[in-house]
């Protein structure tokens, strides 16, 4: 399926999901990254008068907001900006500092950001009677590269069946600005953070694995271990069965 066909089907799919839920539009976070930009533009195509893009900086790079505003301006997407710096700082002051592992502490603190964004998106969606649209793609979902009940806390994932390279192709078709397509993917969790450094592998290798391409044995083992370890993140919470 080419990018044009993918775009058409995804726009129709978004509209069908929203209509089936009895809602009137969509809310989408706009981080200035590739995936969220693609999702925002698809939403705008499906709901020209009922799409809200939300910018939620949380000690974020100024470039992120610039790129999000660039997309919003180019595609005439109404936006709301909610600065989360103070809320994040307050939570860190209130929460106990229990851990001694620096890496675990950094992860715990970083995960607060997407969870605060999830709260913000659902507040606005509830007020407007809209649905929340997420931007995770197939590559991220496969290995659990998302925050549980954070950026995965959404009503639908239009890009969930597309690997990263397919999202790039879709972005080019949609006319997403080139600097956004070409910049290193990052969740913006801390200064200098990039997806591929955190994953320990490239999206190219991950996409090859997921699409049946050739992957070195060590990378294959690494990816399969990540898939196993993150399985709980894509499943509903298990329910204990006590009845005979």
C-alpha positions as CSV (number, residue, x, y, z in Angstrom):
1,X,0.0,0.0,0.0
2,X,1.4,3.4,-0.9
3,X,1.4,6.5,1.3
4,X,-1.6,8.0,-0.5
5,X,-3.7,5.0,0.1
6,X,-2.5,4.7,3.7
7,X,-3.4,8.3,4.4
8,X,-6.9,7.9,2.9
9,X,-7.6,4.8,4.9
10,X,-6.3,6.2,8.2
11,X,-8.4,9.4,7.8
12,X,-11.5,7.2,7.2
13,X,-10.6,5.0,10.1
14,X,-10.2,7.9,12.5
15,X,-13.6,9.3,11.5
16,X,-15.2,5.9,11.9
17,X,-13.8,5.5,15.4
18,X,-14.9,8.9,16.6
19,X,-18.4,8.6,15.1
20,X,-18.8,5.1,16.6
21,X,-18.0,6.6,20.0
22,X,-20.6,9.3,19.6
23,X,-17.9,12.0,19.9
24,X,-17.5,15.2,17.8
25,X,-13.8,15.5,17.2
26,X,-10.3,14.7,18.3
27,X,-7.5,15.9,20.6
28,X,-3.9,15.1,19.7
29,X,-0.7,16.0,21.5
30,X,1.8,17.9,19.3
31,X,5.4,17.4,20.4
32,X,7.1,18.7,17.2
33,X,8.2,15.2,16.3
34,X,7.5,13.1,13.3
35,X,4.8,10.8,14.6
36,X,2.7,13.4,16.4
37,X,2.9,15.7,13.4
38,X,1.6,13.0,11.0
39,X,-1.2,12.2,13.4
40,X,-2.2,15.8,13.8
41,X,-2.4,16.3,10.0
42,X,-4.4,13.1,9.6
43,X,-6.8,14.3,12.3
44,X,-7.1,17.7,10.6
45,X,-8.0,15.9,7.3
46,X,-10.7,13.9,9.1
47,X,-12.1,16.7,11.3
48,X,-11.3,20.0,9.7
49,X,-13.4,21.9,12.2
50,X,-13.0,19.7,15.2
51,X,-9.3,18.9,15.7
52,X,-7.4,20.4,18.6
53,X,-3.6,20.1,18.8
54,X,-2.1,20.4,22.3
55,X,1.4,21.6,23.0
56,X,2.5,20.4,26.4
57,X,6.1,21.6,27.1
58,X,7.6,20.1,30.2
59,X,11.2,21.4,30.5
60,X,11.3,20.8,26.8
61,X,13.6,22.0,24.0
62,X,12.4,25.3,22.4
63,X,12.8,23.6,19.1
64,X,10.1,21.1,19.9
65,X,7.5,23.9,20.3
66,X,8.8,25.7,17.2
67,X,8.3,22.5,15.1
68,X,4.9,21.9,16.6
69,X,3.8,25.4,15.8
70,X,5.3,25.1,12.3
71,X,3.0,22.1,11.6
72,X,0.0,23.8,13.2
73,X,0.5,26.9,11.1
74,X,1.1,25.1,7.8
75,X,-1.9,22.9,8.2
76,X,-4.2,25.4,10.0
77,X,-4.5,23.2,13.1
78,X,-6.0,25.0,16.2
79,X,-3.8,24.6,19.2
80,X,-3.7,25.0,22.9
81,X,-0.5,25.3,24.9
82,X,-0.4,23.9,28.5
83,X,3.0,24.4,30.1
84,X,3.6,21.6,32.6
85,X,6.9,22.7,34.1
86,X,5.5,23.9,37.4
87,X,3.2,20.8,37.9
88,X,6.1,18.5,37.1
89,X,8.4,20.3,39.6
90,X,5.8,20.2,42.3
91,X,5.3,16.5,41.9
92,X,9.0,15.8,42.2
93,X,9.1,17.8,45.4
94,X,6.1,15.9,46.8
95,X,7.0,12.4,45.8
96,X,9.4,10.4,48.0
97,X,12.9,9.8,46.7
98,X,13.1,6.0,47.4
99,X,15.5,4.7,44.8
100,X,19.2,4.5,44.8
101,X,19.8,3.5,41.1
102,X,20.4,6.7,39.1
103,X,19.1,5.2,35.9
104,X,15.9,4.0,37.5
105,X,15.4,7.4,39.2
106,X,15.9,9.2,35.8
107,X,13.4,6.8,34.2
108,X,10.8,7.3,36.9
109,X,11.1,11.1,36.7
110,X,11.0,11.1,32.9
111,X,7.9,9.0,32.8
112,X,6.0,11.6,34.8
113,X,6.1,13.8,31.7
114,X,4.0,11.7,29.3
115,X,1.7,10.8,32.2
116,X,1.0,14.5,32.9
117,X,0.4,15.0,29.2
118,X,-2.1,12.1,29.2
119,X,-4.0,13.8,32.0
120,X,-4.0,17.1,30.1
121,X,-5.3,15.5,26.9
122,X,-8.1,13.7,28.6
123,X,-9.2,16.8,30.5
124,X,-9.5,18.7,27.3
125,X,-11.1,15.8,25.5
126,X,-13.7,15.3,28.2
127,X,-14.6,19.0,28.1
128,X,-15.0,18.9,24.3
129,X,-16.5,15.4,24.1
130,X,-13.6,14.5,21.8
131,X,-11.4,11.4,21.6
132,X,-7.7,11.3,22.3
133,X,-5.5,10.2,19.4
134,X,-2.1,8.8,20.1
135,X,1.0,8.7,17.9
136,X,2.9,5.5,18.8
137,X,3.9,3.5,15.7
138,X,4.4,-0.3,15.2
139,X,8.1,-0.2,15.9
140,X,7.7,1.5,19.3
141,X,4.7,-0.7,20.3
142,X,6.5,-3.9,19.4
143,X,9.4,-3.3,21.9
144,X,7.5,-1.4,24.5
145,X,9.1,2.0,23.7
146,X,6.4,4.1,25.3
147,X,5.2,5.0,28.8
148,X,2.5,2.8,30.2
149,X,-0.5,4.9,31.0
150,X,1.4,7.9,29.5
151,X,1.7,8.2,25.7
152,X,-0.1,4.8,25.5
153,X,-3.0,6.2,27.4
154,X,-5.1,7.1,24.3
155,X,-8.4,6.1,22.6
156,X,-6.8,5.2,19.3
157,X,-3.4,4.6,17.6
158,X,-3.7,5.3,13.8
159,X,0.0,4.6,13.2
160,X,0.1,1.4,15.2
161,X,0.4,-0.8,12.1
162,X,3.1,1.3,10.5
163,X,6.9,0.9,11.2
164,X,9.0,4.0,11.5
165,X,10.1,4.1,7.9
166,X,6.5,3.9,6.7
167,X,5.6,6.8,9.0
168,X,8.4,8.8,7.3
169,X,7.0,8.0,3.9
170,X,3.6,9.0,5.0
171,X,5.0,12.3,6.4
172,X,6.7,13.1,3.1
173,X,3.4,12.5,1.2
174,X,1.5,14.7,3.7
175,X,4.0,17.5,3.3
176,X,5.4,17.5,6.9
177,X,8.3,20.0,7.0
178,X,11.6,18.4,6.1
179,X,13.4,19.4,9.3
180,X,10.9,17.4,11.3
181,X,11.2,14.3,9.1
182,X,15.0,14.5,9.1
183,X,15.8,15.2,12.8
184,X,16.8,12.3,15.1
185,X,13.6,10.9,16.7
186,X,13.3,11.8,20.4
187,X,10.7,11.6,23.1
188,X,12.2,14.7,24.7
189,X,12.5,13.1,28.1
190,X,15.7,14.8,29.0
191,X,18.3,17.0,27.2
192,X,20.1,15.2,24.4
193,X,17.8,12.1,24.7
194,X,17.2,10.2,21.4
195,X,15.1,7.2,20.8
196,X,17.8,5.1,19.1
197,X,20.3,5.8,21.9
198,X,17.8,4.8,24.5
199,X,16.7,1.7,22.6
200,X,20.3,0.6,21.9
201,X,19.5,-0.1,18.2
202,X,18.4,1.8,15.1
203,X,14.9,2.1,13.8
204,X,16.2,0.7,10.5
205,X,17.2,-2.5,12.2
206,X,14.0,-2.7,14.2
207,X,11.9,-2.1,11.1
208,X,13.8,-4.8,9.2
209,X,13.1,-7.3,11.9
210,X,9.4,-6.5,12.1
211,X,9.0,-6.6,8.3
212,X,10.9,-9.9,7.8
213,X,14.2,-8.4,6.7
214,X,17.7,-9.6,7.4
215,X,18.9,-8.8,10.9
216,X,22.1,-9.8,12.7
217,X,21.7,-12.5,15.3
218,X,22.7,-10.3,18.2
219,X,20.2,-7.6,17.2
220,X,17.5,-10.3,16.7
221,X,18.1,-11.6,20.2
222,X,18.0,-8.1,21.7
223,X,14.8,-7.2,19.9
224,X,13.1,-10.5,20.9
225,X,14.1,-10.0,24.5
226,X,12.6,-6.5,24.5
227,X,9.4,-7.8,23.0
228,X,9.1,-10.4,25.7
229,X,9.9,-8.0,28.5
230,X,7.4,-5.4,27.4
231,X,4.5,-7.7,26.7
232,X,2.7,-6.5,29.8
233,X,2.6,-3.0,28.5
234,X,0.3,-3.8,25.6
235,X,-2.1,-6.1,27.4
236,X,-4.9,-5.4,29.8
237,X,-4.1,-5.9,33.4
238,X,-4.4,-9.6,34.3
239,X,-7.4,-10.6,36.5
240,X,-7.0,-13.3,39.1
241,X,-9.5,-16.1,38.6
242,X,-10.7,-17.4,41.9
243,X,-13.9,-19.2,40.8
244,X,-13.7,-23.0,40.2
